[in-house]
């Protein structure tokens, strides 16, 4: 499901929410009017006063400035009487106030302050569903939860500690996510041995872009192969179409999937080539070195991944973080 389809479903849900809350409000009005006829009459008078003032405002010739100026005080007096009668009858004083799930946007999903923007309630739900669509709902691997202390600050590689390199990578990935789709580099290639945080960074990027209202597509290399094989067997491009068209595609653990020369290599090349031609963003994590990528996927693919004009390579260094965390 695309972001536009998700948003359309949400807007329909908001309209349904408005209808349900209006029915609850009308049921309360009917209930109170039946028990307290005098209060029902007072509410009818208040409604007639409001509607009459609106009609006068629409008719230039019928405008009564004195009536319009006295309306606030008349409304305040009626509202006071309504609250007093409600409380006397054992109801909460706000029992006949309009019912809204979100009082900020009044269940419209948008606010005007002064320009039209998405309400926080709609934005939160949209982001949650975008993450759910990407298979990341409830995931805690985010930039907010990133802990530099899990990386060693003692062992150095080329004069740089693992913690320093991890922090550099974190800043680069966060900047990529925060500026998407206008990024410094179109694509990122996260390289390094297992247990160094590559998957964590991939998920952080997915979370942050979804929080900003974009739709990331997260997939494992194994699932990518399954889709490629399905498309090959059916002689159809449909299975891979969502990956071809995703504004941001994140592929985890490239190199761990079974190698099928006529499927894996061909379809991976087509995928990367097509996305590059379209200017779409791709982030890949892999345990393989550049020479291993070349041996496994041929020169055609490795040369694209080595293209510094399109790809930013980030190398993870040091010992296995997961092993060190288990020991501690």
C-alpha positions in Angstrom: 0.0 0.0 0.0 1.4 3.4 -1.0 1.6 6.4 1.3 -1.2 8.1 -0.7 -3.5 5.0 -0.2 -2.7 4.9 3.5 -3.5 8.6 3.9 -6.7 8.2 1.9 -7.8 5.4 4.2 -7.0 7.5 7.2 -9.1 10.5 5.8 -12.0 8.1 5.3 -11.6 6.9 8.9 -11.6 10.5 10.2 -14.8 11.2 8.3 -16.4 8.1 9.9 -15.1 9.2 13.3 -16.8 12.6 12.8 -20.1 10.9 12.0 -19.9 8.5 15.0 -19.1 11.4 17.4 -21.9 13.5 15.9 -24.4 10.6 16.5 -23.2 10.3 20.1 -23.7 14.0 20.6 -27.2 13.9 19.0 -28.1 10.9 21.2 -27.1 12.9 24.3 -29.2 15.8 23.2 -32.2 13.6 22.7 -31.7 11.9 26.0 -31.4 15.1 28.0 -34.3 16.8 26.1 -36.6 13.8 26.9 -35.7 14.0 30.6 -35.5 17.8 30.9 -38.0 19.4 28.4 -37.2 22.9 29.7 -33.5 22.3 28.9 -34.4 21.0 25.5 -36.3 24.2 24.8 -33.4 26.3 25.9 -31.0 24.5 23.6 -33.4 24.9 20.7 -33.6 28.7 21.5 -29.8 28.8 21.5 -29.6 27.0 18.2 -32.2 29.4 16.6 -30.3 32.4 17.9 -27.1 31.3 16.3 -28.8 30.4 13.0 -30.7 33.6 12.9 -27.5 35.6 13.4 -25.8 33.7 10.6 -28.6 34.4 8.2 -28.5 38.1 9.1 -24.8 38.2 8.4 -25.3 36.7 5.0 -28.0 39.3 4.1 -26.4 42.7 3.9 -29.8 44.5 4.0 -30.8 42.6 7.1 -27.7 43.1 9.2 -28.4 44.3 12.7 -25.2 45.5 14.3 -26.8 45.8 17.8 -28.0 42.1 17.6 -24.6 40.9 16.5 -22.9 42.8 19.3 -25.2 41.4 21.9 -24.9 37.8 20.7 -21.8 36.9 22.9 -23.5 38.0 26.1 -26.7 36.2 25.2 -24.8 33.0 24.3 -22.8 33.2 27.5 -26.0 33.5 29.6 -27.7 30.6 27.8 -24.6 28.4 28.2 -24.5 29.2 31.9 -28.2 28.2 32.3 -27.6 25.0 30.3 -24.6 24.0 32.5 -26.6 24.8 35.7 -29.5 22.7 34.7 -27.3 19.8 33.6 -25.5 19.8 37.0 -28.8 20.0 38.9 -30.0 16.9 37.0 -26.8 15.0 37.9 -25.0 15.4 34.5 -21.5 16.7 33.9 -21.6 20.4 32.9 -19.9 19.6 29.6 -22.3 16.7 28.8 -23.8 18.6 25.8 -20.5 19.9 24.4 -19.6 18.6 20.9 -17.7 15.3 21.0 -14.3 15.1 19.4 -11.7 12.4 19.5 -9.1 15.1 18.9 -10.2 18.5 20.1 -7.3 20.2 18.3 -8.5 19.4 14.8 -12.0 18.5 15.7 -11.5 15.2 13.9 -10.8 16.8 10.6 -7.1 15.7 10.6 -5.9 19.2 9.6 -5.5 22.5 11.5 -5.2 26.0 10.1 -2.6 28.1 12.0 -2.7 30.1 9.8 -2.0 27.8 6.9 -3.4 24.3 6.5 -1.2 21.6 8.0 -1.6 18.0 9.2 -2.7 17.7 12.8 -0.3 15.9 15.1 -2.9 13.1 15.7 -3.1 12.4 12.0 0.7 12.7 11.5 1.4 10.2 14.3 -1.1 7.6 12.9 0.3 8.1 9.4 3.8 7.5 10.6 2.8 4.4 12.6 1.1 2.9 9.6 4.0 3.7 7.3 6.3 1.8 9.7 3.8 -1.0 9.9 3.8 -1.2 6.1 7.6 -1.4 6.2 7.5 -4.2 8.9 9.0 -1.9 11.6 6.0 -1.3 13.8 7.0 -1.3 17.5 10.7 -1.5 16.6 13.0 0.3 19.1 16.0 0.6 16.8 15.9 4.3 16.3 18.3 7.3 16.4 16.8 8.3 19.8 17.8 5.0 21.3 21.3 4.9 19.8 23.9 4.3 22.6 27.5 5.1 21.7 28.7 3.4 24.9 28.1 0.0 23.3 31.1 0.6 21.0 34.7 0.3 22.2 36.7 3.5 22.7 40.0 1.6 23.2 40.8 -0.5 20.1 41.9 1.6 17.2 41.9 0.9 13.5 44.0 3.4 11.5 44.0 5.8 14.4 40.2 5.8 14.8 38.4 4.0 17.6 35.2 1.9 17.0 33.2 4.4 18.9 34.5 7.4 16.9 33.7 5.6 13.6 30.3 4.5 14.8 29.5 8.1 15.8 30.6 9.4 12.4 28.4 6.8 10.7 25.5 7.7 12.9 25.7 11.3 12.0 26.0 10.6 8.3 23.0 8.3 8.4 20.9 10.7 10.5 21.7 13.5 8.1 20.7 11.3 5.2 17.3 10.6 6.9 16.8 14.2 8.0 17.4 15.6 4.6 15.7 12.9 2.5 14.8 13.2 -0.4 17.3 16.1 -1.0 20.4 14.2 0.3 24.1 14.8 -0.2 24.4 11.3 -1.6 21.7 9.5 -3.5 22.5 6.1 -1.9 24.3 4.6 1.1 26.3 1.3 1.3 26.9 0.1 4.8 29.8 -2.4 4.9 31.4 -4.5 7.7 31.3 -7.7 9.6 28.3 -9.0 11.5 27.4 -7.5 14.8 28.6 -4.0 14.1 25.3 -2.1 13.9 24.5 -2.1 10.2 21.0 -3.4 10.5 20.4 -1.0 13.4 21.4 2.0 11.2 19.2 0.8 8.4 16.2 0.7 10.8 17.1 4.1 12.2 16.9 5.6 8.7 13.6 3.9 8.1 12.1 5.2 11.3 13.3 8.7 10.8 12.1 9.0 7.2 8.7 7.6 8.2 8.4 10.1 11.1 8.9 12.8 8.5 6.0 11.5 6.4 7.9 9.5 3.7 7.4 5.8 3.0 10.5 3.6 3.4 10.5 0.1 2.1 12.6 -2.3 4.2 13.5 -5.8 2.9 16.0 -8.5 3.5 18.2 -9.7 0.7 16.6 -13.1 1.1 13.1 -11.7 0.6 14.4 -9.7 -2.4 15.6 -13.0 -3.9 12.1 -14.6 -3.3 10.4 -11.8 -5.1 13.0 -12.0 -8.0 12.5 -15.7 -8.3 8.7 -15.3 -8.3 8.9 -12.7 -11.1 11.3 -15.0 -13.0 9.0 -18.0 -12.7 5.9 -16.0 -13.7 7.7 -14.0 -16.4 6.3 -10.9 -14.7 7.8 -7.6 -13.3 4.9 -7.2 -10.9 6.6 -8.9 -7.8 9.5 -6.5 -8.0 7.5 -3.4 -8.9 7.1 -2.1 -5.3 10.9 -2.3 -4.8 11.5 -0.6 -8.2 9.1 2.3 -7.3 9.8 2.9 -3.6 11.1 6.4 -2.9 13.5 4.8 -0.4 14.5 1.2 -0.5 16.5 -0.4 2.3 18.1 -3.8 1.6 19.5 -5.6 4.6 22.3 -8.3 4.6 23.1 -8.4 0.9 25.2 -11.4 0.3 23.4 -13.8 2.7 20.8 -14.8 0.1 21.3 -17.9 -2.0 23.1 -17.1 -5.3 21.1 -17.9 -8.4 23.1 -16.5 -11.3 20.3 -16.0 -13.8 18.0 -14.6 -11.1 19.9 -13.0 -8.3 22.5 -11.2 -10.3 20.3 -10.2 -13.2 17.4 -8.9 -11.2 19.7 -7.1 -8.7 21.4 -5.3 -11.5 18.1 -4.4 -13.1 16.8 -3.1 -9.7 19.8 -1.0 -8.9 20.2 0.3 -12.5 16.5 1.2 -12.8 16.4 3.0 -9.4 19.6 4.9 -10.2 18.1 6.1 -13.6 14.9 7.2 -11.8 16.9 9.1 -9.1 15.4 7.0 -6.3 17.3 6.4 -3.1 18.7 3.0 -2.0 20.5 2.0 1.2 22.2 -1.4 1.4 24.0 -3.3 4.2 26.4 -6.1 3.5 29.0 -8.2 5.3 31.0 -8.5 2.0 34.0 -6.5 1.0 34.2 -4.8 -2.4 36.2 -7.6 -3.8 33.7 -10.2 -2.5 30.9 -8.2 -3.9 32.6 -8.1 -7.3 33.3 -11.9 -7.2 29.7 -12.7 -6.2 27.7 -10.2 -8.3 30.0 -9.4 -11.2 31.7 -6.2 -12.3 28.5 -4.7 -13.5 27.0 -4.5 -10.0 30.1 -3.8 -8.1 31.1 -0.9 -10.4 27.7 0.8 -9.6 28.2 0.3 -5.9 31.7 1.8 -6.2 30.5 4.9 -8.0 31.3 7.7 -5.6 29.0 10.1 -7.4 26.0 8.1 -6.4 27.0 5.9 -3.5 28.5 6.9 -0.1 30.3 3.9 1.4 30.4 3.6 5.2 32.7 1.1 6.8 31.9 -0.4 10.2 35.0 -1.4 12.2 35.9 -3.2 15.4 34.7 -6.2 17.3 31.2 -7.7 17.5 29.0 -5.4 19.6 26.4 -8.0 20.3 29.0 -10.4 21.7 30.4 -7.7 24.0 26.9 -6.7 25.2 26.2 -10.3 26.1 29.4 -10.6 28.1 28.7 -7.4 30.0 
